[in-house]
Amino acid sequence: MEYSEAAAYLDSFVNYEKKAFSYSTDLKLNRTYRLLEELGNPQHKFRTVHVAGTKGKGSVCAMVFSILREAGKRCGLYTSPHLVDFRERIRLIDREDGKDRLISEDEICELIETKIKPVVENVKQEEGMDGITFFEVYTAMAFEFFAEKGVDIGVIEVGMGGRLDATNVVRPIACGITPISYDHTDKLGPTLTLIAKEKSGIIKKGSFVVSAPQEEEAARVIRDVSEKMNARLYEVGKDISYRVLNSSIEGSTFNITGIWSEYPALSIPLIGSHQIVNGATAVGLVELLGFNGISIAQEAIKSGLEKVEWHGRFQILSREPLIIIDGAQNRASAKALKATVNDLFKGKRVMLILGILSDKDIEGIGNELCPMADKVIFTKANSPRAEEPVSLNARLSRFCKESIMRDNVRDAICEAVSNCSNNSLILITGSLYLVGEAIEYIKYNV
């Protein structure tokens, strides 16, 4: 099987990242369970750290993965969505050199040809199994890959929600819940209570849980679910504390007082004070592994945070001109982005390139970001879920000092670059799909 054939096969499944769907009707864990059962339940052949939340869960997973790599553990990392190449979703620490890498094209071809396709085609014949999705197939492939490679621990990011997410078939030794805010309200519910119930669906009986700081409404749900599941809960801000020492465009330095130890002068290259909260959550998760006999040295925690990489999250793509990308996809993330820009780039002339998916809180995101920009360029990612620039302009121009529209990311970037000065900041955000396209274009053209 050629890689193009493998990619086409994966693309043949319904992809709810690209089309509308009913959360309670279309998402069914029984399909994932059946696929994995046919594969011999690979998800039970390695230990897992499972992370849900509205914002920051990918960053937390990347931090945990980096720490475990520095500790010499053979780990897998499964995240979503991807920015440029869907292989980004599956990473592995190579046994030979201890470095992490993406799953290779050859490995994808072999997995699909010898394992995934035969199992999927067999399961599809069963009653009620004809609606298998891209995410379910890719999740099954990730777990099979990790099992075949003999990983010690799989760090698994929830796709959406938690309770009905295809990843929620694992038996985690540590669960993490990052800050919960309003997102996917049409699917998860209109209140933080309902959203938190879905996110808390990853908490298993007798498990160990770390929660980032939450609004009290969400925190109450997490505490209640943890108590009902007889899970031991540790909260950042209560059981785990942090103190900021320094924050700049080079990253942040901070102290953490954790469950087991104190960690002075930790640093991360990821920009923004919210990444310090993510760092505290990640350290808490790593500490939870101690309850399962996995002790991680302080040196590995320090080194892992220093070396963490997580693209597309307040990332400086270019310094001349200054171009920053960030995948702010809801109001809370947009608010955090605004705070970081105001803190680190005060006085800069902000040119905002904004593209938002139609099922997101368009007014909420626009209300946070548009007023801080001297000029807003509304555009769209190449996705059927993307809101048209003309619609964004109609809905958000009242928040803007000046706004124009461009049909695609390329034209929006060209417009911004041609009009920027030495005091300009080009900020590209609103959708990870938009960010992915921007990365690809700027890599070869700016």
Secondary structure, 3 states (H helix, E strand, C coil): CCHHHHHHHHHCCECCCCCCCCHHHHCCHHHHHHHHHHCCCHHHCCEEEEEECCCCHHHHHHHHHHHHHHCCCCEEEECCCCCCCHHHHEEEECCCCCCEEECCHHHHHHHHHHHHHHHHHHHHCCCCCCCCEHHHHHHHHHHHHHHHCCCCEEEEECCCCCCCCCCCCCCCCEEEECCCCCCCHHHHCCCHHHHHHHHHHHCCCCCEEEECCCCHHHHHHHHHHHHHCCCEEEEECCCEEEEEEEEECCEEEEEEECCCCEEEEEEECCCCCHHHHHHHHHHHHHHHHHHHCCCCCHHHHHHHHHCCCCCCCCEEEEECCEEEEECCCCHHHHHHHHHHHHHHCCCCEEEEEECCECCCCHHHHHHHHHHHCCEEEECCCCCCCECCHHHHHHHHHHHCCCEEECCCHHHHHHHHHHCCCCCEEEEEECCHHHHHHHHHHHHHHC
